[in-house]
């Protein structure tokens, strides 16, 4: 079946650093989504992308829908302690089914 | 406040027992979903329901059962046939089934999850 390869699996950064993570697939997706999950909670939608090449920002977060429709990246600028959590990419295929990546776990060092 | 609730937060069961996880939403959403999350894994779809009295198998339905008798409720039963039931279970709902409507995403809103441990 369709799979999303999300990298890196985990990141350890200093507060204030910028963060970059990405998601790739061998399949085309019509919509890319980025979710964040806090420990012990359900994921919350951060950004939705609908068109190839689209670049969207939400505060310190910026995400792009790749031109090939097979990839997406998420950047977080000037990280703060509350950015800790797991970030999931997800893609909607042509059957309107959501496929989730395995997540990038973000740790912020004191 | 509108939202999705799941209970209990933590659940322990003995091997061979069936257990039912609760999911309730007051968002007036038609579609509801159950996902399973294992450490280091993405979310995998167990079952979904597009509308009351209808539900469909997801990618990993074996060993699970659901019902959708009311719009606001979508309980999941983990049966003794599920070989590896220890996991974090997430319920979600959306306005409509399907990913997009009028070029916008039918956002799935997630509950806080239930962590099931089989002893």
Interface residues (C-beta under 8 A of the other chain):
Chain A: X1 X4 X6 X9 X30 X31 X33 X40 X41 X42 X43 X44 X45 X48 X50 X88 X90 X92 X96 X97 X98 X99 X100 X101 X102 X103
Chain B: X4 X40 X41 X42 X43 X44 X45 X59 X90 X92 X97 X98 X99 X100 X103 X104 X105 X107 X108 X110 X111 X112 X113 X115
